[in-house]
Amino acid sequence: MEALDDISFDYLVNIQAYTDEELKELIRRLSEEENELSKRRHLLHGQIDILRAETQRRLRDKHQGGSDLVSDAGVDVLTDVLSRRPPKKTPSGEG
């Protein structure tokens, strides 16, 4: 039986030629791979949740410290970007 390392369906082309044991082995290997990917996905989601919580904590701390979460200039730039206007020139000539 071919290796499953590449992401292709070549091993399914002649599926009728496999013995019952080869089919069972293929199912086992694919199920094992699926379980490993599922575990990895759960870990990634956990890491993302932790990073988002830290981002929210920092924003909350910044806001409680008196800092604006978003400056007026930041809102202007975002408005320009979303409306597809070219950035406004500053007195120094930078955009």
Secondary structure, DSSP 8 states (H G I E B T S, - for coil): -----SS--HHHHTGGGS-HHHHHHHHHHHHHHHHHHHHHHHHHHHHHHHHHHHHHHHHHHHHHTT--SS-HHHHHHHHHHHHT------TTS--
